[in-house]
């Protein structure tokens, strides 16, 4: 067993770190005061767009895609390391410099579109010229995604889609949506759900759904949305299964983001404990502060090797179903324990830990969100239980 990170990936991380300091840090320092103010969504969007474009030009934004469409053919492990480093930098904007796990960036599912459509959908998103959204969740279909009601019916050379999606990240700003709809209500997940790309002018954006994080989803309405027949992603009827197949890498990326955020929360709280004094000595000298932070270090190392192991398995395992249990373990363990790390950081920092202008309040909110999105912790436990035959 060799746990060493390959030399070429270490060099890539160093190059990415240099990019973050050179290009992203100045933007973060310029925009950070604005981010703390209510109603700053417009300013945040402009800053994020700039970072995405800078990163795409430098080759970091969608490195997991093939070189032919603007990527680097980077492994899941390599991409995982970049996601971790972006989050560990502590910069909100840095987390948008690498597309995953944000669904605004190009999904590998777009590679299953007919190649003549790549210039309209895949390539512009890979270059950060456009963004997309992943429209699966519905009011009556969250954790049980196969219960979706949105329907697509073939009409000559077109598909007509009707339905309602909600909790769609980047839904209000996306240039197109990757939409999952029933094409055979009898088969459902077993061959009756199809994925489509739907241009923005074919659906209506509803209200913004403000939540605990800094990224707010939206409702999408499809009222006789009409798209060409060739806008099917992959094979008709196999959309749900194809979506499940790429979730393993997605779990690694969410785990990596949780890992990086936990690393930043710990380093911030350690620095605070060393610098702040109480009763005549640094906070770090009180076991009530130092012991929780020591537990956080142990948690972080456990998260690290779970995440790296999953990324390695995705890169080397041919059967995605064989590692779904590992993927659920990472999604559950990484987000739950990283949230505990961030909570301890807030506690160690006291009043500063609660402040929006402080370093860890945003981290706590983001990690709380990660425990719910893309498969809540309880759903992951259900999958893990099934691997035990329960």
FISEDO-34584 format. One record per residue: residue in one letter; x, y, z of N, C-alpha, C, O in turn. Coordinates in steps of 0.1 Angstrom, whole numbers. Layout:
BEGIN
  marfi    n.u    n.v    n.w   ca.u   ca.v   ca.w    c.u    c.v    c.w    o.u    o.v    o.w
      a      X      Y      Z      X      Y      Z      X      Y      Z      X      Y      Z
...
END
This chain:
BEGIN
  marfi    n.u    n.v    n.w   ca.u   ca.v   ca.w    c.u    c.v    c.w    o.u    o.v    o.w
      x      9    -12      0      0      0      0      9     12      0     18     14      8
      x      6     21     -9     14     33    -11      5     45     -9     -4     48    -17
      x      6     52      2     -2     64      5      3     77      1     -3     88      3
      x     14     77     -6     21     89    -11     13     95    -22      8     88    -31
      x     11    108    -22      5    115    -33     15    116    -45     26    120    -43
      x     11    111    -57     21    111    -68     27    125    -70     21    135    -68
      x     40    125    -75     48    137    -76     41    147    -86     41    159    -83
      x     35    142    -96     28    151   -106     16    158   -100     13    170   -103
      x      9    151    -90     -2    158    -84      3    168    -73     -3    178    -71
      x     14    165    -67     20    175    -57     24    187    -65     22    198    -60
      x     30    186    -77     34    198    -85     21    205    -89     21    218    -89
      x     10    198    -93     -2    205    -97     -8    213    -85    -13    224    -87
      x     -7    207    -73    -12    214    -61     -5    227    -59    -10    237    -55
      x      8    226    -60     17    238    -58     13    249    -69     13    261    -65
      x     11    245    -81      7    254    -91     -6    261    -88     -8    272    -90
      x    -16    252    -83    -29    257    -80    -28    267    -68    -35    277    -68
      x    -20    264    -58    -18    273    -47    -13    286    -51    -17    297    -46
      x     -3    286    -60      2    298    -66     -9    306    -73     -9    319    -71
      x    -17    300    -81    -28    306    -88    -38    313    -78    -42    324    -80
      x    -41    306    -67    -50    311    -57    -45    324    -51    -52    334    -49
      x    -32    323    -47    -26    335    -41    -24    347    -51    -26    358    -47
      x    -21    344    -63    -18    354    -73    -31    361    -78    -32    373    -80
      x    -41    352    -81    -53    357    -88    -65    359    -79    -73    368    -81
      x    -67    349    -70    -79    349    -63    -78    357    -50    -88    364    -46
      x    -67    356    -43    -66    363    -30    -69    378    -31    -76    384    -23
      x    -64    385    -41    -67    400    -42    -82    402    -44    -88    412    -39
      x    -89    393    -52   -103    395    -54   -111    392    -41   -120    399    -37
      x   -106    382    -33   -112    379    -20   -111    390    -11   -121    394     -4
      x   -100    397    -10    -98    408     -1   -106    420     -5   -111    427      3
      x   -108    421    -18   -116    433    -23   -131    431    -20   -138    440    -16
      x   -135    418    -22   -150    416    -21   -154    411     -7   -166    412     -4
      x   -145    407      1   -149    401     14   -158    410     23   -168    405     28
      x   -156    423     24   -165    431     32   -179    432     26   -189    433     34
      x   -180    431     13   -193    431      7   -201    418      9   -213    418     11
      x   -193    407      9   -200    394     12   -207    393     25   -217    386     26
      x   -202    400     35   -208    400     48   -220    408     50   -227    407     60
      x   -224    416     39   -235    424     40   -248    417     34   -246    410     24
      x   -259    419     40   -272    413     34   -274    419     20   -271    431     18
      x   -280    411     12   -283    416     -2   -271    417    -11   -271    425    -20
      x   -261    409     -8   -248    410    -16   -248    400    -28   -237    398    -34
      x   -259    394    -31   -259    383    -41   -253    388    -55   -246    381    -61
      x   -257    400    -59   -252    405    -72   -237    407    -73   -231    403    -82
      x   -232    413    -62   -217    414    -61   -210    401    -61   -200    399    -67
      x   -216    392    -53   -210    378    -52   -210    371    -66   -200    365    -69
      x   -220    373    -73   -221    366    -86   -211    372    -96   -205    364   -103
      x   -209    385    -96   -198    391   -104   -184    386   -101   -176    383   -109
      x   -182    385    -88   -169    380    -83   -166    366    -87   -156    362    -91
      x   -177    358    -85   -176    343    -88   -173    341   -103   -165    333   -107
      x   -180    349   -111   -178    348   -126   -164    351   -130   -158    344   -138
      x   -158    361   -123   -145    365   -127   -135    354   -123   -126    351   -130
      x   -137    348   -111   -128    337   -107   -129    325   -116   -119    319   -119
      x   -141    321   -119   -143    310   -128   -136    312   -141   -129    303   -146
      x   -137    324   -147   -130    326   -160   -115    326   -159   -108    321   -167
      x   -110    332   -148    -96    331   -145    -91    317   -144    -80    313   -149
      x    -98    309   -136    -94    295   -134    -95    287   -147    -87    279   -149
      x   -106    289   -155   -107    282   -167    -95    285   -176    -90    276   -183
      x    -91    298   -177    -80    301   -185    -67    295   -181    -58    292   -189
      x    -66    293   -167    -54    287   -162    -54    271   -162    -45    265   -159
      x    -66    266   -165    -67    251   -167    -72    244   -154    -71    232   -154
      x    -77    251   -144    -80    245   -131    -95    243   -130   -100    235   -121
      x   -103    250   -137   -118    250   -135   -125    236   -137   -132    232   -128
      x   -122    230   -148   -128    217   -151   -118    207   -155   -118    202   -166
      x   -108    204   -146    -96    196   -150   -100    181   -153    -92    174   -159
      x   -111    177   -148   -115    163   -149   -121    160   -163   -123    148   -166
      x   -123    170   -171   -128    167   -185   -117    164   -194   -105    167   -191
      x   -120    158   -206   -109    155   -216   -103    168   -221   -109    179   -221
      x    -91    167   -225    -84    179   -231    -91    184   -243    -90    196   -246
      x    -98    176   -250   -105    180   -263   -116    190   -260   -120    197   -269
      x   -121    191   -248   -131    201   -244   -126    211   -234   -135    218   -228
      x   -113    212   -232   -108    222   -223   -104    217   -209   -100    225   -201
      x   -104    204   -207    -99    199   -194    -85    194   -194    -77    197   -204
      x    -81    186   -184    -68    181   -183    -67    166   -183    -57    160   -181
      x    -79    159   -184    -79    145   -182    -74    141   -168    -68    130   -166
      x    -77    150   -158    -72    147   -145    -80    137   -138    -92    135   -140
      x    -73    129   -130    -80    118   -122    -89    124   -112    -89    135   -108
      x    -98    115   -107   -107    119    -96    -98    123    -83   -101    132    -76
      x    -88    115    -81    -79    118    -70    -73    132    -71    -73    140    -62
      x    -68    135    -83    -62    148    -86    -72    159    -84    -69    170    -78
      x    -84    158    -89    -94    168    -88    -98    169    -73   -100    180    -68
      x    -99    158    -66   -102    158    -52    -92    167    -44    -96    174    -35
      x    -79    165    -47    -69    173    -40    -71    188    -43    -69    196    -34
      x    -74    192    -55    -77    206    -58    -89    211    -50    -88    223    -45
      x    -99    203    -50   -111    208    -42   -108    210    -28   -112    220    -22
      x   -100    200    -22    -96    202     -8    -88    215     -6    -91    222      4
      x    -78    217    -15    -70    229    -13    -77    242    -14    -74    251     -7
      x    -87    242    -23    -95    254    -25   -102    257    -12   -103    269     -8
      x   -109    247     -6   -116    249      6   -107    252     18   -110    261     26
      x    -96    246     18    -86    248     30    -80    262     29    -75    267     39
      x    -81    269     18    -75    282     17    -83    292     25    -78    303     29
      x    -95    289     28   -104    298     36   -110    309     28   -117    317     33
      x   -108    309     15   -113    319      6   -127    314      0   -127    304     -6
      x   -137    322      2   -150    318     -4   -149    317    -19   -154    307    -25
      x   -142    326    -25   -141    326    -40   -132    314    -45   -134    310    -56
      x   -123    310    -37   -114    299    -41   -123    286    -43   -119    278    -52
      x   -133    284    -36   -142    272    -38   -149    272    -51   -155    262    -54
      x   -149    284    -58   -156    284    -71   -145    283    -82   -149    283    -94
      x   -133    282    -79   -122    281    -89   -121    267    -94   -116    265   -105
      x   -126    257    -87   -127    243    -92   -142    240    -93   -149    242    -83
      x   -147    235   -104   -161    233   -106   -168    224    -96   -178    228    -89
      x   -163    212    -93   -170    203    -84   -167    208    -69   -157    214    -67
      x   -177    206    -60   -190    199    -63   -201    208    -66   -213    204    -65
      x   -198    221    -71   -209    230    -75   -215    226    -88   -208    225    -98
      x   -228    224    -89   -234    219   -102   -235    230   -112   -240    227   -123
      x   -230    242   -109   -230    252   -120   -219    249   -130   -220    253   -142
      x   -209    241   -126   -199    237   -135   -203    225   -144   -213    219   -142
      x   -194    221   -153   -198    211   -163   -199    197   -157   -189    192   -151
      x   -210    191   -158   -212    177   -154   -206    168   -164   -207    170   -176
      x   -199    157   -160   -194    147   -170   -205    141   -177   -203    134   -188
      x   -218    142   -173   -229    136   -180   -231    143   -194   -236    138   -203
      x   -226    156   -195   -227    163   -207   -219    157   -218   -221    159   -230
      x   -209    148   -214   -201    141   -224   -210    131   -232   -206    126   -242
      x   -221    128   -226   -230    118   -232   -240    125   -242   -248    118   -248
      x   -239    138   -244   -247    145   -254   -241    141   -268   -229    138   -269
      x   -249    142   -278   -243    141   -292   -232    151   -294   -234    163   -290
      x   -221    148   -300   -210    157   -301   -213    170   -308   -207    180   -305
      x   -222    170   -317   -225    182   -324   -232    193   -315   -233    204   -319
      x   -236    188   -303   -242    198   -293   -231    203   -283   -234    212   -275
      x   -219    197   -283   -209    201   -273   -206    216   -274   -204    222   -264
      x   -205    222   -286   -202    236   -287   -213    245   -281   -210    256   -277
      x   -225    240   -280   -236    248   -275   -237    246   -259   -242    255   -253
      x   -233    235   -254   -235    232   -240   -222    229   -232   -218    236   -223
      x   -216    218   -236   -204    213   -228   -192    223   -228   -188    227   -218
      x   -188    227   -240   -176    235   -241   -177    249   -235   -168    253   -228
      x   -188    256   -237   -190    269   -230   -190    269   -215   -185    278   -208
      x   -195    258   -210   -195    256   -195   -181    253   -190   -177    258   -180
      x   -174    244   -198   -160    241   -194   -151    253   -194   -142    254   -187
      x   -154    263   -203   -146    275   -204   -151    286   -195   -146    297   -195
      x   -161    283   -186   -167    293   -177   -174    304   -184   -175    315   -178
      x   -178    302   -197   -185    312   -204   -200    312   -201   -208    321   -203
      x   -205    300   -197   -219    298   -193   -219    289   -181   -209    283   -177
      x   -231    288   -175   -233    279   -163   -245    270   -166   -253    274   -174
      x   -246    260   -158   -257    251   -159   -263    248   -145   -258    253   -135
      x   -274    240   -144   -279    236   -132   -284    221   -133   -287    217   -144
      x   -284    214   -122   -288    200   -122   -302    199   -116   -304    201   -104
      x   -312    197   -125   -326    198   -121   -332    184   -119   -337    178   -128
      x   -331    178   -107   -336    165   -103   -347    166    -93   -358    161    -94
      x   -344    173    -82   -353    174    -70   -366    181    -73   -366    191    -80
      x   -377    175    -67   -390    181    -69   -397    182    -55   -392    176    -45
      x   -408    189    -54   -414    190    -41   -418    177    -34   -418    176    -22
      x   -421    167    -43   -425    154    -38   -415    143    -40   -417    132    -39
      x   -403    148    -44   -392    138    -47   -379    144    -43   -372    151    -51
      x   -375    142    -31   -362    146    -26   -352    135    -25   -345    131    -34
      x   -352    129    -13   -343    117    -11   -347    106    -20   -339     98    -24
      x   -360    104    -22   -366     94    -31   -367    100    -45   -378    103    -50
      x   -355    102    -51   -355    109    -64   -362    102    -75   -367    108    -85
      x   -364     88    -74   -371     81    -85   -386     84    -85   -393     80    -94
      x   -390     91    -75   -405     95    -74   -408    107    -81   -419    113    -80
      x   -399    112    -90   -402    125    -97   -415    124   -105   -418    113   -110
      x   -421    135   -107   -433    136   -115   -432    143   -128   -440    142   -137
      x   -421    151   -130   -419    158   -142   -419    148   -154   -413    138   -153
      x   -427    152   -165   -429    142   -175   -424    148   -189   -426    160   -191
      x   -418    139   -197   -414    143   -210   -421    133   -220   -420    121   -218
      x   -427    139   -230   -434    131   -240   -429    135   -254   -427    146   -257
      x   -426    124   -262   -421    126   -275   -432    131   -284   -443    126   -284
      x   -429    142   -292   -439    148   -301   -431    150   -315   -426    161   -316
      x   -431    141   -323   -424    142   -336   -409    143   -334   -403    134   -328
      x   -403    154   -338   -389    156   -337   -386    164   -324   -375    169   -323
      x   -395    164   -315   -393    172   -302   -397    164   -290   -403    153   -291
      x   -392    168   -279   -397    164   -266   -405    175   -259   -400    187   -260
      x   -416    173   -253   -423    183   -246   -423    179   -231   -427    168   -227
      x   -418    189   -223   -416    186   -208   -425    195   -200   -427    207   -202
      x   -432    188   -190   -440    196   -180   -436    191   -166   -435    179   -164
      x   -435    200   -157   -432    197   -144   -426    208   -136   -425    220   -140
      x   -423    205   -123   -419    216   -113   -407    210   -106   -407    200    -99
      x   -395    217   -106   -384    214    -99   -381    224    -88   -385    236    -90
      x   -375    220    -77   -372    230    -67   -359    226    -59   -353    215    -61
      x   -354    236    -51   -341    234    -45   -329    232    -55   -320    224    -53
      x   -330    240    -66   -321    238    -77   -310    248    -76   -312    260    -78
      x   -298    243    -72   -286    252    -71   -283    258    -84   -282    252    -94
      x   -280    271    -84   -277    279    -96   -289    280   -105   -288    284   -117
      x   -301    276   -101   -313    276   -109   -316    290   -115   -321    291   -126
      x   -314    300   -107   -318    314   -111   -309    319   -121   -312    328   -129
      x   -296    314   -122   -286    320   -131   -282    312   -142   -275    317   -151
      x   -285    299   -142   -280    290   -152   -285    293   -166   -296    299   -168
      x   -276    290   -176   -280    292   -190   -288    281   -196   -295    282   -206
      x   -287    269   -189   -295    258   -193   -296    248   -181   -288    249   -172
      x   -305    239   -182   -307    230   -171   -305    215   -176   -310    212   -187
      x   -299    207   -168   -299    193   -170   -311    187   -163   -310    186   -150
      x   -321    183   -170   -334    180   -164   -337    165   -165   -334    158   -175
      x   -342    159   -154   -346    145   -153   -361    145   -153   -368    151   -145
      x   -366    136   -163   -381    136   -164   -385    121   -167   -377    113   -173
      x   -397    118   -164   -403    105   -167   -406    104   -182   -413    112   -187
      x   -401     94   -188   -405     91   -202   -412     77   -202   -419     75   -212
      x   -412     70   -192   -420     58   -190   -424     56   -176   -416     51   -168
      x   -436     61   -172   -440     61   -158   -440     47   -152   -440     46   -139
      x   -442     37   -160   -443     23   -155   -429     18   -150   -427     11   -140
      x   -419     21   -158   -405     17   -155   -398     25   -145   -390     21   -137
      x   -401     38   -145   -394     48   -136   -379     46   -136   -373     46   -147
      x   -373     44   -124   -358     43   -123   -352     31   -131   -341     32   -135
      x   -360     21   -134   -356      9   -141   -358     11   -156   -363      2   -163
      x   -354     22   -162   -354     25   -176   -365     34   -180   -368     35   -192
      x   -371     42   -171   -382     51   -175   -379     66   -172   -388     74   -173
      x   -367     69   -167   -363     83   -165   -352     87   -174   -342     80   -175
      x   -354     98   -181   -344    103   -191   -339    117   -187   -346    125   -181
      x   -326    119   -191   -320    132   -188   -320    140   -201   -317    135   -212
      x   -323    153   -200   -323    162   -211   -316    175   -208   -315    179   -196
      x   -310    182   -218   -306    195   -217   -317    205   -222   -322    203   -233
      x   -320    214   -213   -332    223   -217   -327    238   -216   -323    242   -205
      x   -327    245   -227   -322    259   -227   -331    268   -218   -342    265   -215
      x   -325    278   -213   -331    287   -204   -345    293   -209   -354    295   -201
      x   -346    295   -222   -358    301   -227   -370    291   -228   -381    295   -232
      x   -367    279   -223   -378    269   -224   -383    266   -210   -392    257   -208
      x   -379    273   -200   -384    271   -186   -385    284   -179   -379    294   -183
      x   -393    284   -169   -396    296   -161   -389    295   -147   -391    285   -140
      x   -382    305   -143   -376    305   -130   -385    311   -120   -390    322   -121
      x   -388    303   -109   -397    308    -98   -389    315    -88   -379    322    -91
      x   -394    314    -76   -388    322    -65   -375    317    -61   -372    305    -62
      x   -366    326    -56   -354    321    -50   -357    316    -36   -365    322    -28
      x   -351    305    -32   -354    298    -20   -342    300    -10   -332    293    -10
      x   -343    311     -2   -332    315      6   -330    304     17   -339    300     24
      x   -317    300     19   -314    290     29   -302    294     37   -298    306     37
      x   -297    284     45   -287    287     55   -273    291     49   -265    297     55
      x   -271    286     37   -257    288     31   -257    301     23   -266    309     23
      x   -246    304     16   -244    316      8   -249    314     -6   -249    323    -14
      x   -253    302    -10   -258    299    -23   -272    295    -22   -276    285    -16
      x   -281    302    -29   -295    300    -27   -302    294    -39   -300    299    -50
      x   -309    283    -38   -315    276    -49   -327    283    -54   -331    293    -48
      x   -333    277    -64   -345    283    -70   -355    272    -75   -351    261    -77
      x   -367    277    -77   -377    268    -84   -376    269    -99   -373    280   -104
      x   -379    259   -106   -380    259   -120   -393    253   -125   -397    243   -119
      x   -400    259   -134   -412    254   -139   -411    251   -154   -406    260   -162
      x   -416    240   -158   -416    236   -172   -430    234   -177   -437    225   -173
      x   -434    244   -185   -448    244   -190   -448    242   -205   -446    252   -213
      x   -450    230   -209   -449    226   -224   -435    231   -230   -434    236   -241
      x   -425    229   -222   -411    232   -227   -408    222   -239   -410    210   -238
      x   -404    228   -250   -402    220   -262   -387    221   -266   -381    231   -267
      x   -381    209   -267   -367    208   -271   -365    198   -282   -373    189   -283
      x   -355    199   -290   -352    190   -301   -350    176   -296   -345    174   -284
      x   -353    166   -304   -352    152   -300   -338    148   -296   -336    139   -288
      x   -328    155   -302   -314    151   -299   -308    157   -286   -296    155   -284
      x   -317    163   -279   -312    169   -266   -313    159   -254   -312    163   -243
      x   -314    147   -257   -313    136   -247   -298    134   -243   -290    133   -252
      x   -296    133   -230   -283    130   -225   -281    115   -223   -288    109   -214
      x   -273    109   -231   -271     95   -229   -282     87   -236   -287     91   -247
      x   -286     76   -230   -297     67   -236   -310     70   -230   -312     72   -218
      x   -320     71   -239   -334     73   -234   -338     63   -224   -336     51   -226
      x   -343     68   -213   -348     59   -202   -337     56   -192   -340     50   -181
      x   -324     59   -195   -314     55   -186   -308     66   -178   -297     65   -172
      x   -315     78   -178   -310     90   -171   -307     88   -156   -297     93   -151
      x   -316     81   -149   -315     80   -135   -303     71   -132   -295     74   -123
      x   -301     60   -139   -290     51   -137   -277     58   -140   -267     56   -134
      x   -277     66   -151   -264     73   -155   -261     83   -145   -249     86   -142
      x   -271     90   -139   -268    100   -128   -262     93   -116   -253     98   -110
      x   -267     81   -112   -262     74   -101   -248     70   -103   -240     69    -94
      x   -244     67   -116   -231     62   -119   -220     72   -116   -209     69   -112
      x   -223     85   -118   -212     95   -116   -213    101   -101   -205    110    -98
      x   -222     96    -93   -223    101    -79   -210     97    -71   -207    104    -61
      x   -204     86    -74   -192     82    -66   -182     93    -66   -176     97    -56
      x   -178     98    -78   -169    109    -78   -174    121    -71   -167    129    -65
      x   -187    124    -73   -193    135    -66   -192    134    -51   -190    144    -44
      x   -194    122    -45   -192    120    -31   -178    123    -27   -175    129    -16
      x   -168    119    -35   -154    123    -32   -152    138    -32   -144    143    -23
      x   -158    145    -41   -156    159    -42   -162    166    -30   -157    176    -24
      x   -174    162    -26   -181    168    -14   -172    164     -2   -170    173      7
      x   -167    152     -1   -159    149     10   -146    157     11   -142    161     21
      x   -141    160     -1   -128    168     -2   -131    183      3   -123    189     10
      x   -143    188     -1   -146    201      3   -148    202     18   -144    211     25
      x   -155    192     23   -157    191     38   -144    190     45   -141    197     55
      x   -135    182     40   -121    181     45   -114    194     46   -108    198     56
      x   -114    201     34   -107    214     34   -113    224     43   -105    231     49
      x   -126    225     44   -132    234     53   -129    231     67   -127    240     75
      x   -129    218     71   -125    214     84   -110    218     87   -108    223     98
      x   -102    216     78    -88    220     80    -86    235     82    -79    240     91
      x    -94    243     75    -94    258     77    -99    262     90    -94    270     97
      x   -111    255     94   -117    258    107   -107    255    118   -106    263    128
      x   -100    244    117    -91    240    128    -79    250    129    -75    254    139
      x    -73    253    117    -62    262    117    -66    276    122    -58    283    129
      x    -78    281    119    -82    293    124    -84    293    139    -81    303    146
      x    -90    282    144    -93    282    159    -80    280    167    -78    285    178
      x    -70    272    161    -57    271    168    -50    284    169    -45    288    179
      x    -50    292    158    -44    305    158    -50    314    168    -43    322    175
      x    -64    314    169    -71    322    179    -67    317    193    -65    326    202
      x    -67    304    195    -64    299    209    -50    303    213    -47    305    225
      x    -40    304    204    -27    307    207    -25    322    210    -17    326    217
      x    -33    330    203    -32    345    204    -40    351    215    -36    361    221
      x    -52    346    217    -61    352    227    -58    347    241    -55    335    243
      x    -58    356    251    -55    353    265    -68    354    273    -77    362    270
      x    -68    347    284    -78    347    294    -73    343    307    -65    333    308
      x    -76    350    318    -71    347    331    -56    346    331    -50    338    338
      x    -49    355    323    -35    356    323    -27    347    315    -15    347    316
      x    -33    338    307    -26    329    298    -34    326    286    -46    328    285
      x    -27    321    275    -33    319    263    -44    308    264    -44    299    273
      x    -55    310    256    -66    300    256    -61    286    254    -66    276    259
      x    -50    285    246    -45    272    242    -40    264    255    -39    252    254
      x    -37    271    266    -32    264    278    -44    258    286    -41    251    296
      x    -56    260    282    -67    254    289    -72    242    282    -74    242    270
      x    -73    231    289    -76    218    282    -91    219    277    -94    211    267
      x    -99    227    283   -113    229    277   -112    234    263   -122    233    256
      x   -101    240    259   -100    245    245    -91    236    237    -94    232    226
      x    -80    232    243    -70    224    235    -75    210    232    -72    205    221
      x    -82    203    241    -86    190    239    -97    189    228    -95    180    219
      x   -107    197    227   -116    197    216   -109    199    202   -112    192    192
      x    -99    207    202    -92    210    190    -83    198    186    -81    195    175
      x    -78    191    196    -70    179    194    -79    168    188    -75    161    179
      x    -92    167    193   -101    157    187   -104    161    173   -106    152    164
      x   -104    174    170   -107    178    156    -96    174    147    -98    170    135
      x    -83    175    151    -72    170    143    -73    155    140    -71    151    129
      x    -77    147    150    -79    133    148    -91    130    138    -89    122    129
      x   -101    138    139   -113    137    130   -108    140    115   -112    133    106
      x   -101    150    114    -96    155    101    -88    144     94    -90    142     82
      x    -79    138    101    -71    128     95    -79    115     91    -76    109     81
      x    -89    112     99    -98    101     95   -106    105     82   -107     96     73
      x   -111    117     81   -118    122     69   -108    121     57   -112    116     46
      x    -96    126     59    -87    126     48    -85    113     41    -86    112     29
      x    -83    102     49    -79     90     42    -92     83     37    -91     75     28
      x   -103     85     43   -116     80     37   -118     87     23   -121     80     13
      x   -116    100     22   -118    107     10   -108    102     -1   -112     99    -12
      x    -95    102      3    -85     98     -7    -87     84    -12    -85     81    -24
      x    -91     75     -3    -93     61     -6   -105     60    -16   -104     52    -26
      x   -116     67    -14   -127     67    -23   -123     72    -37   -126     66    -47
      x   -115     83    -37   -111     89    -50   -102     79    -58   -104     77    -70
      x    -94     72    -50    -85     61    -57    -94     50    -62    -91     45    -73
      x   -104     46    -55   -113     35    -59   -121     39    -72   -122     31    -81
      x   -125     52    -72   -133     56    -84   -123     55    -96   -128     52   -107
      x   -111     59    -94   -101     59   -105    -98     45   -110    -94     43   -122
      x    -98     35   -101    -93     22   -104   -104     11   -105   -101      0   -110
      x   -116     13   -100   -126      3   -100   -135      4   -112   -140     15   -115
      x   -137     -6   -119   -145     -6   -131   -160     -6   -129   -167     -1   -137
      x   -164    -12   -118   -178    -13   -115   -183     -2   -105   -179     -3    -93
      x   -190      8   -109   -194     19   -100   -203     14    -89   -202     19    -78
      x   -211      3    -91   -219     -2    -81   -211     -8    -69   -216     -9    -58
      x   -199    -13    -72   -191    -19    -62   -186    -10    -51   -182    -14    -41
      x   -186      3    -54   -181     13    -44   -191     23    -39   -187     32    -33
      x   -204     20    -42   -214     29    -37   -214     30    -22   -217     40    -16
      x   -211     18    -15   -211     18     -1   -200     27      4   -202     35     14
      x   -188     26     -2   -177     35      2   -180     50      0   -177     58      8
      x   -187     52    -11   -191     66    -14   -201     72     -4   -199     83      0
      x   -210     63      1   -219     68     11   -212     70     25   -215     79     32
      x   -202     61     28   -195     63     40   -187     76     40   -187     83     50
      x   -182     80     28   -174     93     27   -184    104     29   -181    114     36
      x   -195    104     22   -205    115     22   -210    117     37   -211    128     42
      x   -213    106     43   -218    106     57   -207    111     67   -209    121     74
      x   -196    104     67   -185    106     77   -179    120     75   -177    127     85
      x   -176    123     63   -169    136     60   -177    148     64   -172    157     71
      x   -190    148     60   -198    160     63   -202    161     78   -202    172     84
      x   -205    149     84   -209    149     98   -197    154    107   -198    162    116
      x   -185    148    105   -174    150    113   -168    164    110   -163    171    120
      x   -168    168     98   -163    182     95   -172    192    101   -167    203    106
      x   -185    190    102   -194    199    109   -190    200    124   -191    211    129
      x   -187    189    130   -183    189    144   -170    197    146   -169    204    156
      x   -161    195    136   -149    203    137   -152    218    137   -146    226    144
      x   -160    222    127   -164    236    126   -171    241    139   -169    252    143
      x   -180    233    144   -187    237    156   -177    239    168   -179    248    176
      x   -168    230    169   -157    232    180   -149    245    177   -146    252    187
      x   -147    248    165   -139    260    162   -147    272    166   -142    282    172
      x   -160    272    163   -169    283    167   -168    285    183   -167    296    188
      x   -169    273    190   -169    274    204   -156    279    210   -156    287    219
      x   -145    275    204   -132    279    208   -130    294    206   -123    301    214
      x   -136    299    196   -134    313    192   -144    322    199   -143    335    198
      x   -154    317    206   -164    325    213   -171    334    204   -176    330    194
      x   -173    346    209   -180    356    201   -176    358    187   -184    360    178
      x   -163    358    185   -157    360    171   -162    348    162   -163    350    150
      x   -163    337    168   -168    325    160   -182    327    154   -185    321    144
      x   -190    335    161   -204    338    156   -205    349    146   -216    350    140
      x   -195    357    144   -195    369    136   -194    365    121   -186    357    117
      x   -202    372    113   -201    370     98   -188    374     93   -183    368     83
      x   -182    385     99   -169    389     94   -158    380    100   -146    382     96
      x   -161    371    108   -151    362    113   -148    351    103   -155    350     93
      x   -138    342    106   -134    332     96   -142    320     96   -142    313     85
      x   -149    316    106   -155    303    107   -170    302    106   -176    291    105
      x   -177    313    108   -192    313    108   -197    308     95   -206    300     94
      x   -191    312     84   -196    308     70   -193    293     68   -201    286     62
      x   -181    289     74   -178    274     72   -188    266     79   -192    255     74
      x   -192    270     91   -202    262     99   -215    261     91   -221    250     90
      x   -220    272     85   -232    272     77   -231    263     65   -240    255     61
      x   -219    264     58   -218    256     46   -217    241     49   -223    233     42
      x   -210    237     60   -210    223     63   -223    218     68   -227    206     66
      x   -231    227     74   -245    222     78   -253    219     66   -261    210     66
      x   -251    227     56   -258    225     43   -254    212     36   -262    204     31
      x   -241    209     37   -235    197     30   -240    184     37   -240    174     31
      x   -245    185     49   -251    173     56   -264    169     50   -269    158     53
      x   -270    178     42   -284    176     37   -283    174     22   -290    165     17
      x   -276    182     14   -277    182      0   -271    170     -6   -262    163      0
      x   -275    166    -18   -269    155    -26   -269    142    -18   -259    134    -18
      x   -280    140    -11   -281    127     -3   -279    130     12   -267    131     16
      x   -289    132     20   -288    135     34   -281    124     41   -281    113     36
      x   -276    127     53   -269    117     61   -277    104     63   -271     93     63
      x   -290    106     66   -298     94     68   -299     85     56   -300     73     57
      x   -299     91     44   -300     83     32   -286     76     30   -286     64     26
      x   -275     82     34   -262     75     33   -262     63     43   -257     53     39
      x   -268     65     55   -268     54     64   -277     43     59   -274     31     61
      x   -287     46     52   -296     36     46   -288     28     36   -289     15     35
      x   -280     34     27   -272     27     17   -262     19     24   -259      7     20
      x   -255     24     35   -245     17     42   -251      4     48   -245     -7     48
      x   -263      6     54   -270     -5     60   -273    -16     50   -272    -28     53
      x   -276    -12     38   -279    -22     28   -267    -30     24   -268    -42     21
      x   -255    -24     25   -243    -31     22   -240    -42     33   -232    -51     30
      x   -246    -40     44   -245    -50     55   -255    -60     54   -255    -70     63
      x   -264    -59     44   -275    -69     43   -286    -66     52   -294    -75     55
      x   -287    -54     57   -298    -50     66   -310    -44     59   -320    -40     65
END
